[in-house]
Amino acid sequence: MRNTSTFVNTEIQTYLETGYRDPNSRGWPGSNFLEQEINAERILRDALVDAVQQRLFGLPRLPSPTIGDLVSLARAKVMPMVNGLFAENERPTVMTALSKSVVFLTPDNIEPVLRAATWLSTSWNLANMYLLERQAKPLSPDAPQIVGLSEETTCYLGLDYLRNWRDDGFDDYLVHEAAHIFHNCKRTTLGLTETRSREFLLNIDFSKRELFAYACEAFSRLLVLADSPKGRRAALSKHASGSLPGKDVMNQQEYLDILAQAVNAKNGWKRILQACAPKPS
C-alpha cells in the first residue's frame, strides 16, 4: 500500500518546483474522488503560501496602495480602449468588469490571491512573480520572468508596475493584460448578448492575441504622448527606432504596420481590432 505521507510530500515538492500537479494521481487523502481533489487543492495551496512566506521572512514589509487609488488608476488606463472598441451601450458594463478585474499583488492580498486563483499553475506563476518583485528567491530557477498575467476575466499585476512605469515610454502592462481579457471573457459572463459570431467580448485570431495586446498597449501610449496624427506619427517613428517588444511571440513588422494605420485612423482601436480579427472562413 502506498505511503500517503511520502506521496503527498513528493507531490508538494514537484508542484513547488515546477507548478505542475498530475491530475491523474490518486494518492491524496479522502474517501472518494471529490474529497481527494478538494484535499489536493487545499494541501498544495497551503504549501505554496507557506513557501512564499518563508522566502519573504525577514524582508521589510512594503506599504500597500489604497484599493480606491488602484481602481481609479485601472479605470483611467482602460477607458480609452473600451470607448474605442465597444458600442456605447456596452461600455459601462465592460468598464465595470475591467475595473474590478485588475488585481495588484500586494502584501495585504498575496495570500488570498494565491488561494483563490482558478488554476494551481496560475497561483504558482503569481507566487514567483511576487517573490521576484520582492527580490526574494523564486520557487524555481525556471520561474517565468513576468510582470503581469491574465486568467479568464482577471488581470494580475505587481506593484513594480507603479514603481517603474515611465510616463514617456511605450509600454503599459496594465493595458496589455486588460486587452487579453477581451478574448478570454465570454459576453454572457458580463450579461451581454451573445451572437453566433460573437461569443467572446472581442473576436481575436488565436495566433494574433499577443499582437493585439501589444498593439493596444503601444497605441494607448501614443494617444497620451501626442494629441495629433502628426505628433503620433513622430512618436511611432521614435518607437520603431528603439527596442521593440514581443519578438518571440509576434511579427514586429506587422505590429508597426498596424500601429501606422491606427495613428492615422479616425478610430485607431477599431483598426487594430480589424487587423487582428479572424479571417472570414
DAKATA-V74907 format. One line per field, one symbol per residue. phi: phi as a letter, one per 30 degrees, with the letter a starting at -180 (. if undefined). psi: psi as a letter, one per 30 degrees, with the letter a starting at -180 (. if undefined). burial: I if it has 24 or more other C-alpha atoms within 12 Angstrom, else O. A space follows every 50 residues. Layout:
BEGIN
phi = ???
psi = ???
burial = ???
END
This chain:
BEGIN
phi = .dddddeddddddddddbicbddcdbcddkdaeddddddddddddddddd dddddddjdddddcddeddddddddddceeddddcbdedcdedddddddd ddcddbedcedddddceecdddedddddddddddicdddbdceddccaac bhcbccbddeeddcdcdccccadddeddddddcccddddcicdcbdcbdc ebdceedcddedddddeddddddddbcbeddddddddddddcdcdidcba ddddeddddddddcddbddddddddcddded
psi = kkjeeeeeeeeeeeeeffgkkjffkhglkkfleeeeeeeeeeeeeeeeee eeeeffkfkkkkkklkeeeeeeeeeeefeeeeefflleffeeeeeeeeff fjjkjlfffeeeeeffkekeeeeeeeeeeeeeeghlklfkfgkkilflkk jcgkjkllffeeefkkfgagkjfeeeeeefeeffkkefegglkklefiel ekjkkefgeeeeeeeeeeeeeeeefkgleeeeeeeeeeeffakklgfffl jeeeeeeeeeeefflejfeeeeeefglkkk.
burial = OOOOOOOIOOIIOOIIIIIIIOOOOIIIIOOOOOOOOOOIIOIIIIIIIO IIIOOIOOOOOOOOOOOOOIIOIIIOIIIIIIIIIIOOOOIOIIIOIIII IIIIIIIOIIIOIIIOIOOIIIIIIIIIIIIIIIOIIIIIOOIIOIIIII IIIIIIIIIIIIOOOOOOIIIIIIIIIIIIIIIIIIIOOIOIOOOOOOOI IIIIIOOIIIIIIIIIIIIIIIIIIOOOIOOIIOIIOOIOOOOIIIOOOO OIOIIIOIIIIIIIOOIIIIIIIIIIIOOOO
END
